[in-house]
């Protein structure tokens, strides 16, 4: 994801619904298409990371984490 701000790659465990994962996998396969043997060559784990990263940038995660009211107590 291109962003003018400096960023870091963080490996984290996140909880998503099975439906969200199924959607990412299906859409990634449609975009990648299959080869002559019917195989898909797409790293769906990378796509999950890309989708979460994009969501965090678009929804301004930086502002969200700066707000103390968003922290569980």
N, C-alpha and C positions, 0 to 999 in steps of 0.2 A: 504494500500500500504506500503510495507516495504521499508524503506529508512534509511540509517544510520544517516542522519541529523535530528535534532529535528524538529518536524512539529506541526502545529496547525490546528484545524478544524475551518473553517470559513464558516458561513452560508451566502450566497450571492444570489442575484437575477441575473441570467444570461439569455441572450437571445440566443436561438438556433432555428434552423429551425424546422418546423413540421416534415420534412423528417428525420432529425437526431433523434428526439424523437421517431418517429415510428420505426426506425431501432433498437434503443436501446430496445424498448419494445418487438419487434418481436424476436430479438436475445436472449434476456433474457428468454423469454418464451420457445424458442427452447432448450436452455441450461437446464432450470429447468425441463422441461417436465410437463405433467399434471398427476393428480391423477386419480383414477378409476372413478370419477364423471366428469372428463374433466375439472377440475379446475386447474389453475396455482397458485403455491404458491411462488411468487417471488415479492420482493419489488422493483418495477421499479424505484421509486424515488431514492432509494439507488444505483441502477445500474447507473442512470444518474450521480450521484455524483462520483461513482467509475470511470466511463469512463472519466469524466472531469479531475479528479485528475490524472489518469494515463497519459492522454494527456499532462497535465501541467508538469509532471515530465519528460516524454519522450522528450518534446520539449523545455526543460530547461527554464521554466517560470521565474526562479530566475534570470538568465542572462538577460532575456527580460525586466524585470521590473527595472533592474539596469541601463539600457540604457535610458538616458533622451530623446532621439529622439523618443521613443515609446510612450511618453505621449502626449495626445491631448492638443492643445492650444486654 
